[in-house]
C-alpha cells in the first residue's frame, strides 16, 4: 500500500492500492486480508511490472545508453576573452557565448565555456570543435581540434598569420570578410553580430526614460558621436566608464548597466546614439548594440558604416556632421518609431548557430567516427 500518488502513477500506472487517511488504510487492509484471490492477483500484476521494467539489469542498460550517448555527443568549447569568471558579466562576449551555448545545446551539442586564463589548458581536450570569440585576445589553436574563429571586433589586432591558423573563419563584417578571403587559402565568410530576443525586446519603463541615450565606455577617448553632439539642449544620459574627465558630469548616470536594465533603457529612450571605433568603422564591423537596440524598438542614430544599409535598410539613421545629427535627433524625437523588430528575425543566436552548423556539416566535422 502507498500514499505516494505521484510515484504510483509514474511507475505503476496507479495500480498500487492507495490510501490518504487512516480510515482508508484500515479499509484497504481489511479488504486485501479477507480476499486472498484479489491480493494474489494484485501482487502478480505489480510483480510483472517490476520484473519487466525495474530490475538492476534495466538500470544498468539505461546507464550504459546514457554514457554511450554522452561519449558520442559532439562537443564545442567557446572561448571568451574575459579575464576571469568574476568579471565575465561585465563583458558582452559572455552574453554572446551564453546565447550560442543555449542554441547549440538545443541541437544536441555539448558546450563548454572558457575565460581567458583557461584557454591554453587541457579542459577542452575532449572537445571536437573550438570557437574563439576573437576580440582583444589571440588564441593559439590546438591541432587536434576543428578550430573556428568568429572575429567580432578589433580587426586591427588580427594578422593574416593568425587567421591562417584556423580551419574556418567567420568575420562580423562583409567588407572585411571579402577582403580577407582574397588573401587567404582557408575558408572565410561573413557572420554578422546578432541579438538575443529572449533578453532584448520592447520593455518600456518610465523610470528608465531619457531623451537621448549613449551606452559605452570611453577608453579615455572622446567618442565621436558625443563630440559631435555636445553641447546639446536635449536631456542626455551616458552609461559607461572613464567619462569623468571628458564630458560634463551631469550627463554621466552610471559606469555599468546590467543586461536587464539595458533592455529597459533601449526600450524607453527617445533616441539611442551609437558610434563605432575607428578600425571597426573602416572595416565594416557593425556594432552589436544596434542589433540589441532594434530588437527593443529603439530609434537608433549612428555614424555611417559599410553594411548597415544592407542589414537594416533605412531603419538606422546615419549622420555625417553635427548639423546633420541635430536634425536627425529632432526628427526622431518627433516621429513615432515604426515596427522595426521584424528586421531582427534573421539576426538571432539561432540563425548564427545554424550558420555554424551548416559549415560543420558541409566539412564533415559533425559526422560520427
N, C-alpha and C positions, 0 to 999 in steps of 0.2 A: 504494500500500500504506500501511497505517496501523497504529500501535499504540494509537490512541485509541479504545477500545471505546465509551465513553460518547457521544462526538460522532458516531461511526459509526452507533450505534443511533438517536440522536435525529434526525439529518439524513438518513441514507441507509438507514434501516431495516436496518442491519447488512450491507449489500451490498458495502461496500468490503472487499477482501481484507485480513485482519488477521494480524499476527504479534506474538508476545510474547517471542521469543527469536531469537538469531542463526540457529539451525538452521531455525526456521520461516520466517524471511525468505529464506534461501537456497533453501529448498524452493519457496516461492511464486515467486521469481524464475525458477527453473528451469521450473516448470510453465507460467507465462504466456509465457515466451520461446519455449518449444517448441510452444505451442498457439495459433497465430495466430487461429483462429476463436473460441476461448474468450476470448482477450484482446479482440478486436473486439466480441464480444457484451457483455462486461462494461463496456467503455468506452461503448458506446451506451446501455446501461441506466443508467449513472451520469450520463451527459450529459443524458439525458431528465429525470432528477430535478432536476438543477441548472437547466436551462432552464425547467422548469415551476414551479419554486418559489424559486429563489435568485439572481435577477438584480437589478441595480440598480433596475429598474422595480418589482419586487416590494417591495424595501425602501423605496423612495420612497412607494409606495402605502400601505404599512403605517404609515410615519411620518406620512403625511397623516391616516390614520384615527386614530392616537393623538392628534395635535394637535387634530383636529376634536372628538374625544371630550372632550379636556381643555377646549377652548373652550366646548363646550356644557354642561359639567358645572355644576350649581348649586353655589354656594359660600356658606358661612356663616362669619362671624367671631364668635368667642365672646370677649367682653371680661371679663377677670379683674381685680378691683380690687387685686391685689397690687402693691406699689410698684416692684418690679424683678424681673428674671429670677433674680438672685442670691438673692432672698428668697422666691421663689414657692413653694418646697417647704414653707415654714412656714405656708402659707395653705391652709385646707380648700377654698377656692374653686377652687384649681388642680386638685385631685383631682376635684372635681365637673366642671370643664371637660374634663379629660382623659377621664373616663368618657363624657361626652356625645360628645366627638370620636370616640372609638372606635366608638360606635354609629352616628353619622352617616356615617362612612366606610364601614361595612358596607352602608349604603343608597345608596352611590354619590355622596354629597355631599362636596365638597371642604371642608376645615376649616382655619381659621387661628385660633390663639390669640394674644391680645394682653394684655400687662400695662398697668397704668395710664398710664405715660408714652407709650404708643403709641396710646392711644385716639383722639386728635384728629388724628393724622397721616393719611397717604394710602395706607398699605399695605393698607387694607381696601377700596380703591377698586373692585376687581374683584369684590367680594363682592355677592351678591344679598340676603343676609339678615344682619342683625346681632342677636346675642343677648347682652344685657347681664346679667351676674350682679350684680344690684343688692344690694350690702351697704352698705359705708361710703361709696362714691363715686358721685357723679352724673355722668352722661354726657349730652352734648348731641347728640341724633340728627342724622345727615346725611340730607337729604331724599330722596336717590336710592336709599336702602336700604329694604328692608322691616325695620323696627325693632321688635324684641321685647324686652321686659324680663321677667326672672324675679326677682321681689323675694323673696330668700331670707332676709333678715334686716334689722334696723334700720328697721322700718316708720315710726318717728317721724321719720326723716330724709327721707322721700319725700313731697313735696307733691302735691296733686291736679294742679297745673300740670305737674309733672314727669311724672306718669303719663300725662297727656293728650297728651304729645309723641310717644307711641309708637303704632304701628299695632296692637299686641296686647300685653296684659299678663298674665303668669302671676304668681300670688301663692301663696307656700307656706303658706297658711292659708285654710281655707274661710270662717271667720268674717270675716276681713278682706277677702277677695275679694268676698263678698256685700255687705259694707258699701261698698266702693269702686265696685262695679257700680252702686249706686243713685245715685252722684254723678257718673258719667262717661258720655259717649256712646260711647267706644271699647270694644271687647270686652275683658272681663276674666274670667279663670277661675282656679279653684284648681288649682295643681300642687304637690303636696306635695314635700318633700325626698325623698331616696331613698338607696340604698346600692349599693356596687359588690361584687357577690357573688364576683367574682374576687379581691378584696382582703380581704373580710370574710367569714369562715366559721369554724366551730369549729376551733381550733388550740391545744389545751391544752398548756401548758408549765409544769412545776413551778417553774422559775426565775422565772416571772412571777406566781406565785400571791400574792394578797393577799386578806384577808378583805373589806375594803371598799376600793373604788377610786373616785377622783374625778379626771377629766381635764378641765382647763380653766384658762384664765388668769383672774386675779382682776381685772385692770384697776384694781388698788388698792382694790377693793371686797370686803368680807367676804361671799362668796357665801351665799345664803340657806340652802341645804341643809347646808353645813358649819357655819354659825352655829347651826342647829337641832340639829346632831349633837354638836358638841364641848362638853365633853369626852366621850370615849367609852371604853368598856372593850375595844372591838374594835381590831384592827390595821388602821390606815388608811394608804393610800398616795395622795399627791396629786402629780399631774404637771401642771405649768403654771408660768407666770411670775408674778412680783410677789406671792408669798405670804409672803415672809420676815417682814414686819412685821405680819402678820395672824394667823398660826397658829403653833403650836409647830414648830420646825424638824425635829423627829423625824418629822413626817408628810410632809415635802417630799422626794420622791425625785429629781425632775429637773424642769428648766424646759421641756424639749422631749422629745417622743416621736415616733419615726418611724411611718409608717403600718404598716409590717411589725410593729413592736413593739406597736402599738396593737391589732392583731388578737389577738396573744398575750395581752395584758393583759386585753382584754374576755373572751376565751375562758377565762381561768384564774382570774378573780376570783370571790369568793363573791357579792358584790353590787356592781353599778355604781350609783353615786349620780349623779343628773342634776338640774339645775335650769335655769331659763330667766331671761334678763334681763327686767326689768320690762315693757318695751314688747313683747317677744316673747310673754310670758305673757298680757298683757292682750289682745293681738290674735290669739292662737291660732297662733303660729308654732312648730310642734313641732320640737324640736332634731334635727338630722341625726344627732347622737350616738346617739339612741335607735334609729334605723334600723340604724346600723352595729353597735351592741351586740346587738340582737336577732338580726341575721344571724350573730353569733358564738355565739349561745346563752346570752347573759348574762341573769342575773336583774337587772332594772332597777327602781330606785325613783326616782321623780321627783316634783317638785311637780306639782299638778294644772293642766291646761291644756285649753282647748277643742280638740276634735278628736282627742284622744289615745284616747278610748274608741272613737270611730268608726273610727279606723285600726287599733287593735290589741286591741280588746275589753278583757279584763282581764289581758292579758299583761304590761302595765306596771303596777307597783304605785304608787299615788299616796298621798301623806300630807298631813295638814292641820296638824299641830303636832308638837312634839318627842316627846311620848309616843307618838303615832301612828307616828312614824318609828322609834323604838326597837323598837316591837312588830313592825313590818314587817321590820326588819333581822333580828331573831331568827327570825322565821318563814321568811324566805328562806334563812338560813344552815342551817336545819334541814330544809328541804324540797328535794327534787330538782326542778330546772327541767324542765318539760315540753318537748317538741319544738316550739319556737316559731319556728323558721326558716321554717316554712310561711307565716307571716304576712307575710313579706318578699317573697314571689314577685311580687306586683303592684307592688312599690316599688323597681324596679331602674332602671338607666340606660336599658335597652332600652325599658321601659314609658314613661319620660318622653320619650324621643326619639320614640316612636310617637305620643304625645300632641301633641308639637310638629309632627310631620309631618302629622298629620290636620288640624290648624289651617291649615297652609300650603296643603295640597291643597284644602281647602274654600274658601280665599280666593284660589285660582289662582296662588299665588306660586311653585309648582313646575312650572307649565306652560311648555313651551318657547315661545320667541318665534317 
